[in-house]
Every structure is written in structure tokens, then in C-alpha cells.
Amino acid sequence: MKIAVFGATGRTGVLFVHQAVQENLYVKLYCRPQSLSKLGSLKSNEFVEIIEGEFDDDFTPVIQGVDVVLSFLGPGFSWPSNNPLEKVMIKIMETMRKERVTRFLTMGTGSITDSLDRNWYKMRTCVFIVSSFARNAYNDIVAVGNLFKSGQYDDLKWTIVRVGILKNANEPTGRIHVGYIGDDEASIFTERADWAKFVLTEISEEKWIRKLPYLSSV
Ligand SMILES: NC(=O)c1ccc[n+]([C@@H]2O[C@H](COP(=O)([O-])OP(=O)(O)OC[C@H]3O[C@@H](n4cnc5c(N)ncnc54)[C@H](OP(=O)(O)O)[C@@H]3O)[C@@H](O)[C@H]2O)c1
């Protein structure tokens, strides 16, 4: 299996790539040249192929020939108002259609809602803070959610993995809850390593196709 990864130089992306190569999976990483050093020893790993580029470039070289596409990309606090993440999602999925690649897993947050969510003051508070102090990031992530929920990419097998406040355990804790916001068992935190491991598992299990699970570490 070959996996294309966007956001591989991020903290979760690097954890994911380490886990993937340990399982002898081939990964094609799309990275900004100035960020390659964040990959450390992965740069010379036999299972790793690196394609350098920016959001404006053609995504065909990274998506061509893979079985699955992943994105750990997300907006930061300082983020432009023209929804760059939504534009990247559209470009990835249009390229997937062209290259006949169907499986896509991408990052989401509690700012994206699902009809199966329940009212939960902890998540409401987080979303209120983000929407108040990082308005552009909030608008972009909501636009991404609406893009998927609109059904216009339902020919693809997409999954939005919604995560909570991210934490930094190096290894997966294995204590996760996958469900919906407001579930009794859910927590407000997600370990990056648990997120990476969940994505690796979901690639083969395909339990959450065209769904928006909320993943938390409990
Ligand atoms: N912090 C939280 O509690 C929290 C909670 C929920 C969701 N999130 C989201 O989850 C995402 C992943 O988390 P993380 O901690 O693993 O992220 P991270 O370490 O901040 O990494 C973000 C990744 O996105 C890439 N990226 C960001 N802006 C880009 C741009 N304009 N052009 C190209 N690449 C860009 C970065 O590339 P470079 O390495 O080249 O910079 C990096 O690979 C975050 O982006 C965030 O939006 C965060």
C-alpha cells in the first residue's frame, strides 16, 4: 500500500509517518522545502518518498499511484481570510478524482458539527474561544466541514477525523474513544500519537466512510 501524506512535517504528521514505516507501508510526503528538517531520520527511510511543493503547485505527482490520501493540515491562529484550507481540500479531491484514488482521511475539529453530536459545554467553550480569537481559522475549518457534508464529493470514500485539544505523548496510549461530540465517554483531549494510530487503523478497517467521528484520548 502507498499513502500520500499532506502535513507530514507537522507534529502529528511526523508521528504518523514513523508508525507507517514501522509497518512497512510506503509513504509519499508532500512538504515545503524549508520544513524538510522536521522529518529527521525519516528523510532517508527506504519507505519514504518526498515531493517538495507549496499549496499553489500541482498535486498530481504526490497523488498519482497511491491508494490512500491523508491530510494532517490545519489552520494556525494567524490565518488568512480567504479559506486556504478549503481550497487545498478541493484541489486534493479534484486531483484524486483525476487519478482515480478514492480514499481520503483528513483533520477536523469540534468547530465542524454533526447531527449525531450532543450539546457539551466543554466543546462549546473551546469552539467559542477559537471562533472569537482565531476567526479566520474557524471560518476555514467550518467551510471544510460544509464542503464534505454538502455531498459533492460523496463519490470518494472520505472521513473527517475530528480531534480535541492536542497533546504530545510520543507513543499511542491506546485509550481512545471514537464516536461523537458529547458522548459520555469522550474527553476534550486527543493525543497526537493516538490520532496517528487511529488513522493508520482506519485506512484498513474503513469503519467511518463519509462520517465525521470525534476521536479523543480518555
Ligand atoms: N493545537 C490544537 O489543540 C489543535 C486542535 C485541533 C486541531 N488542530 C489542528 O490540527 C492540525 C495538526 O496538528 P499538529 O499539531 O500536528 O500541526 P502542526 O505541528 O502545527 O503542523 C501543521 C502542518 O500543516 C502544514 N501547514 C500549515 N500551514 C501551511 C501552509 N500555509 N502551507 C503549507 N503547509 C502548511 C505545516 O507545514 P510546515 O511544516 O511546512 O509548516 C505542518 O506540516 C493543526 O494544523 C491544527 O489546525 C490543532
The ligand as a Gaussian input file, in Angstrom:
#p B3LYP/6-31G(d) Opt

LIG

0 1
 N       -3.441000      22.614000      18.749000
 C       -4.603000      22.029000      18.958000
 O       -5.022000      21.780000      20.103000
 C       -5.440000      21.628000      17.776000
 C       -6.693000      21.083000      17.997000
 C       -7.424000      20.614000      16.907000
 C       -6.911000      20.721000      15.631000
 N       -5.710000      21.288000      15.434000
 C       -5.230000      21.313000      14.039000
 O       -4.561000      20.110000      13.777000
 C       -3.542000      20.355000      12.800000
 C       -2.453000      19.356000      13.004000
 O       -1.918000      19.498000      14.291000
 P       -0.349000      19.463000      14.514000
 O       -0.095000      19.938000      15.889000
 O        0.164000      18.144000      14.051000
 O        0.077000      20.598000      13.481000
 P        1.451000      21.345000      13.259000
 O        2.566000      20.703000      14.003000
 O        1.171000      22.786000      13.509000
 O        1.689000      21.087000      11.689000
 C        0.853000      21.669000      10.737000
 C        1.198000      21.088000       9.367000
 O        0.467000      21.841000       8.402000
 C        1.384000      22.425000       7.460000
 N        0.955000      23.771000       7.075000
 C        0.358000      24.685000       7.860000
 N        0.154000      25.811000       7.149000
 C        0.635000      25.592000       5.906000
 C        0.710000      26.369000       4.708000
 N        0.240000      27.621000       4.660000
 N        1.276000      25.808000       3.621000
 C        1.748000      24.546000       3.660000
 N        1.710000      23.757000       4.766000
 C        1.163000      24.283000       5.863000
 C        2.696000      22.516000       8.198000
 O        3.746000      22.575000       7.242000
 P        5.195000      23.146000       7.643000
 O        5.836000      22.060000       8.468000
 O        5.810000      23.357000       6.323000
 O        4.964000      24.392000       8.420000
 C        2.668000      21.208000       9.005000
 O        3.045000      20.123000       8.199000
 C       -3.124000      21.800000      13.046000
 O       -2.827000      22.415000      11.837000
 C       -4.315000      22.463000      13.724000
 O       -5.007000      23.314000      12.842000
 C       -4.959000      21.737000      16.476000

